[in-house]
Amino acid sequence: MVSLEEEPSEIENPQYFELDRFNFELIAAKGDLFDCVDMYKQPAFDHPLLKNHTLQLKPSSLPKGMKLGKSKPASFYGFNDTCPSGTILVHRARKQDLTKSQLFRNQFKAQANDPTANRNHFAIIQNAYGPFYGAYAKMATYKLPDLKADQTSSSTIYLFGDTHVPNNEFNVIEAGWQVSTALYDSSYPRFFTFWTSDGHEKTGCPNLDCPGFVSTTNIYGPGSFIPEFSTYGDEQKFLSILIARFPKELLPKMQDHASVIQMGGHVNSPLNVPSPPMGSGHSSNEGRNKAAYFIQVTAVGLSNELVKLDADLIETTCDISDYYCVSDGHDTYGEDVYVFAYGGVGGFKR
């Protein structure tokens, strides 16, 4: 469920929209519109399998060893206010945004059925020795102004359910930041989410374009832009992501845990243009403050605690290592726990 700027009568599929719930407060920022929506009336609960889902809000539900961070300043979006307590921030989509979203979803479906339909490339780390009850990391954010039409560059945490199932039963949930001309009209990094319960066959939506993702923050929401981004060779800005409490109603092959964790970069591009940059847009071997990094890479354990991943069980995969790769993966034995660099300039063209 999403809210719209246009009137419902202008939309071909009016079952998507119920504008009356989005009348609490409207915030405008840099051409985007956001609604402050009652936390208990958010789009996630329109999914029939989540009608009786209990929303967990208490800080005690955070993994042990993880503290609540300070709230973002009021200027996070460039406006002087944020959503009131008890509400969440929902990006208000326009009709053209939904059209882009459908095309974006079609890319995933096409890729699942035919790997040559469009170009996906990745540079990731993986630990396939679950169970994992969640995952956490901080990732450096960057603007990427050089993307061409219909390209996406993402920095992502992935959680996979049972991998020994047919493709149409594959469960995946992911979150991170991305720059996407396929979805948006700017080079700002955006917070995004995506999930599918059937290998992208029928399900699979970015952000809140279909019900399922439950938000508990009034600071930012799926689709929100992130103006605090890193400067190459200088100050680094990080986005903290925790994925946990994935509902078995939507992801039955995950039950209460994931089997595989992946983290890193992923790009998508049409076949006829050079592939886009990934991460900082620079090689992963350039080192701190130049290459994009994941830091504090951890999993959530059975007792709801943050646990280190065994460095000996972490695998690295880069499908075109001359263009995108992972470097400098190591345990710091300190506050940053496990870290790695990833990315590349792109430019691959078949």
C-alpha positions in Angstrom: 0.0 0.0 0.0 1.3 3.4 -0.9 -0.2 6.9 -0.9 -0.4 9.1 -3.9 -0.1 12.7 -5.0 -2.7 12.2 -7.7 -6.4 11.6 -7.1 -7.4 7.9 -7.1 -9.6 8.4 -10.2 -6.4 8.9 -12.3 -5.0 5.5 -11.4 -5.6 2.3 -13.3 -5.4 0.1 -10.2 -7.3 2.0 -7.4 -7.2 -1.0 -5.1 -3.6 0.1 -4.2 -4.7 3.3 -2.6 -6.6 4.5 0.5 -5.8 8.2 0.8 -7.9 8.7 4.0 -5.3 7.1 6.2 -2.6 9.5 5.1 -4.1 12.7 6.4 -2.1 13.1 9.7 0.6 15.4 8.5 2.4 16.1 5.2 6.1 17.0 4.9 7.7 18.2 1.7 11.5 17.8 1.1 13.5 18.3 -2.1 10.6 17.4 -4.4 9.5 14.4 -2.3 6.4 14.2 -0.3 6.1 12.2 3.0 3.1 11.4 5.1 3.2 10.8 8.8 1.0 7.6 9.3 -0.3 6.1 12.5 2.2 3.3 13.2 -0.7 0.8 13.6 -2.3 1.7 10.3 0.9 1.5 8.2 0.8 -0.3 4.8 2.3 -3.5 6.1 -0.8 -4.5 7.9 -2.9 -4.4 4.7 -1.3 -7.8 3.9 -3.9 -10.5 4.8 -1.2 -12.6 6.5 -0.3 -9.7 8.8 -3.8 -8.8 10.0 -3.1 -10.1 13.5 0.6 -9.3 13.6 1.8 -7.8 16.9 4.0 -4.8 16.5 7.1 -4.9 18.7 8.4 -1.5 19.8 10.2 -1.9 23.1 13.9 -1.1 23.1 14.5 -4.3 25.0 13.8 -6.2 21.8 17.1 -4.8 20.4 19.9 -7.4 20.3 22.1 -7.5 23.4 25.1 -5.3 22.9 23.3 -2.9 20.7 22.3 0.6 21.9 19.7 2.9 20.6 21.4 5.6 18.6 20.8 9.3 18.9 17.9 10.6 16.8 18.8 12.3 13.5 18.8 16.1 13.6 15.6 17.8 12.4 17.5 18.9 9.2 17.9 15.2 8.2 15.5 15.8 5.3 16.1 19.5 5.0 12.9 20.5 6.8 12.3 21.8 10.3 10.1 19.0 11.6 9.8 15.3 11.8 6.9 12.9 12.3 5.2 13.0 15.7 5.7 10.1 18.1 3.5 7.2 17.3 3.7 7.7 13.6 6.0 6.5 10.8 7.4 8.3 7.7 5.8 7.0 4.5 7.1 8.2 1.1 4.2 9.4 -1.0 4.4 7.9 -4.4 3.1 9.5 -7.6 1.6 7.6 -10.5 4.9 7.7 -12.4 6.7 6.4 -9.3 4.4 3.3 -9.3 5.1 2.8 -13.0 8.8 2.8 -12.3 8.3 0.5 -9.4 6.6 -2.0 -11.6 9.4 -1.9 -14.2 11.9 -2.4 -11.3 10.0 -5.4 -10.1 9.9 -6.8 -13.6 13.7 -6.6 -13.8 13.9 -9.0 -10.8 11.3 -11.3 -12.3 13.1 -11.3 -15.7 16.4 -12.0 -14.1 15.0 -14.9 -12.1 13.6 -16.5 -15.3 16.4 -15.5 -17.8 19.8 -14.4 -16.5 20.4 -12.7 -19.9 17.3 -10.5 -19.7 19.3 -7.7 -18.0 22.7 -7.3 -16.3 23.1 -8.0 -12.6 26.6 -7.9 -11.1 27.7 -8.2 -7.5 30.6 -8.1 -5.1 29.6 -9.7 -1.8 30.7 -11.6 1.3 28.7 -14.6 2.4 28.3 -16.8 5.4 26.1 -19.8 4.7 26.5 -21.5 8.1 23.3 -20.4 9.9 21.0 -20.3 11.6 21.0 -16.5 11.9 18.2 -14.6 13.7 19.1 -11.3 12.1 22.0 -9.3 10.8 23.5 -5.9 11.5 26.1 -3.7 9.8 27.0 0.0 9.2 27.7 0.9 5.6 29.3 4.0 4.2 26.9 6.0 2.0 27.8 7.8 -1.3 26.2 9.9 -4.0 26.6 8.3 -7.4 25.8 11.0 -10.1 27.0 9.0 -13.1 24.2 6.4 -13.4 22.5 6.2 -16.8 18.8 5.5 -17.4 17.3 2.4 -15.8 20.4 1.6 -13.7 20.5 0.8 -10.0 23.5 0.5 -7.7 22.8 -0.9 -4.2 24.7 -1.6 -1.0 22.8 -4.3 0.8 22.3 -6.8 3.6 20.6 -10.0 2.4 19.0 -12.7 4.5 18.0 -16.0 2.8 15.8 -18.7 4.0 16.3 -22.4 3.3 18.3 -22.5 0.1 17.5 -26.2 -0.6 14.0 -25.4 -2.0 12.6 -24.9 -5.5 13.1 -21.4 -6.9 9.4 -20.5 -6.5 9.8 -21.1 -2.7 12.9 -19.0 -2.3 12.6 -16.5 0.6 14.8 -13.3 0.6 14.7 -10.1 2.6 17.1 -7.2 2.0 17.7 -3.7 3.1 20.4 -1.0 2.5 20.9 2.1 0.5 20.8 2.5 -3.3 21.0 5.0 -6.0 18.5 4.2 -8.8 17.5 6.0 -11.9 15.2 3.1 -12.4 13.1 4.2 -9.4 14.1 7.9 -8.7 15.1 11.1 -10.3 18.1 12.0 -8.2 21.6 10.8 -7.4 21.1 10.8 -3.7 21.4 7.5 -1.8 18.0 6.2 -0.6 17.2 3.8 2.2 15.4 0.8 0.6 13.9 -2.6 1.4 12.9 -5.5 -0.7 11.5 -9.0 0.0 10.1 -12.0 -1.9 8.7 -15.3 -0.7 8.7 -17.1 -4.0 11.9 -16.2 -5.8 10.3 -13.1 -7.4 7.7 -15.2 -9.3 4.7 -13.4 -7.9 5.9 -11.5 -4.9 8.6 -8.9 -4.6 8.4 -5.2 -4.0 10.8 -2.4 -3.3 10.0 -0.3 -0.2 6.3 0.0 0.6 5.0 -0.5 -2.9 3.2 -3.6 -1.6 2.3 -4.5 2.0 4.7 -6.5 4.2 7.6 -4.3 5.5 6.9 -3.2 9.1 8.5 0.2 10.1 9.0 1.4 13.6 10.8 4.7 13.2 9.6 8.3 12.5 13.1 9.3 11.4 13.1 7.9 7.9 11.3 5.2 5.9 11.8 3.0 2.8 12.3 5.2 -0.2 13.6 8.2 1.9 16.7 9.9 0.6 19.8 10.1 2.7 21.5 13.6 2.4 24.4 12.6 4.7 26.8 10.9 2.4 30.5 10.2 2.4 33.2 12.4 0.7 35.8 10.5 -1.2 39.1 10.8 0.6 37.5 12.6 3.5 34.7 12.2 6.1 32.7 9.0 5.9 29.0 8.8 6.8 27.5 5.5 7.7 24.0 4.1 7.6 23.2 1.5 10.3 20.9 -1.4 9.3 19.5 -4.1 11.5 17.3 -6.8 9.9 15.4 -8.9 12.5 12.0 -10.2 13.4 11.1 -11.3 9.9 7.5 -12.6 10.0 7.0 -16.3 9.2 3.6 -15.4 7.8 5.3 -13.8 4.9 8.5 -15.7 4.7 7.6 -19.3 5.6 10.9 -20.8 4.5 12.7 -18.6 7.0 10.5 -19.7 10.0 12.3 -17.8 12.8 15.8 -17.7 11.3 17.8 -17.3 8.1 20.2 -19.8 6.7 22.5 -17.4 4.8 23.8 -13.9 5.2 25.2 -11.9 2.4 26.5 -8.3 2.4 28.0 -6.1 -0.3 27.2 -4.3 -3.6 24.8 -5.2 -6.4 24.2 -3.3 -9.7 21.6 -3.7 -12.3 21.8 -2.3 -15.8 20.2 -2.6 -19.3 22.3 -4.8 -21.6 23.3 -2.1 -24.1 25.1 0.4 -21.7 28.2 0.3 -19.6 27.5 -1.0 -16.1 27.2 1.6 -13.3 29.6 2.4 -10.4 29.2 0.4 -7.2 29.9 1.5 -3.6 32.0 4.7 -3.7 32.5 4.4 -7.4 36.2 3.5 -6.8 38.1 0.3 -6.6 37.7 -1.7 -3.4 41.5 -1.9 -2.9 41.9 1.9 -2.5 41.5 1.6 1.3 39.7 3.5 4.0 37.9 6.8 3.2 38.2 6.0 -0.6 36.6 2.6 -1.1 33.2 2.0 0.4 33.2 -0.1 3.6 30.9 -2.2 5.7 31.9 -2.1 9.3 30.6 -3.8 12.5 29.4 -6.8 10.4 27.6 -9.0 12.9 24.7 -11.5 13.1 21.9 -11.8 15.7 22.2 -15.0 17.8 19.6 -17.3 19.3 19.6 -15.4 22.6 19.0 -12.0 20.8 22.6 -10.9 21.0 25.0 -9.5 18.4 27.6 -12.1 17.5 30.7 -12.0 15.4 30.8 -14.0 12.2 33.6 -16.5 12.0 36.0 -15.0 9.6 37.1 -18.4 8.4 33.6 -19.2 7.3 33.1 -16.0 5.2 33.3 -16.4 1.5 33.9 -13.7 -1.1 32.1 -13.7 -4.5 32.6 -11.2 -7.3 31.1 -12.2 -10.7 33.3 -9.8 -12.8 36.3 -9.0 -10.5 38.0 -6.8 -13.0 35.2 -4.3 -12.5 33.8 -4.9 -9.0 35.3 -6.8 -6.1 35.7 -7.2 -2.3 39.0 -6.3 -0.5 40.4 -5.9 3.0 38.0 -8.2 4.7 39.3 -8.8 8.2 38.4 -9.0 11.9 39.5 -5.8 13.6 39.3 -7.3 17.1 37.9 -3.9 18.1 34.8 -1.8 17.9 34.4 -2.2 14.1 34.4 -6.0 14.5 34.5 -7.5 11.0 35.0 -5.0 8.1 35.4 -5.2 4.3 35.6 -2.9 1.3 33.7 -3.5 -1.9 32.8 -1.7 -5.2 34.3 -0.5 -8.4 34.1 2.1 -11.2 31.8 -0.1 -13.4 32.0 0.3 -17.2 31.5 -3.3 -18.1 29.7 -3.7 -21.4 29.0 -7.1 -23.1 
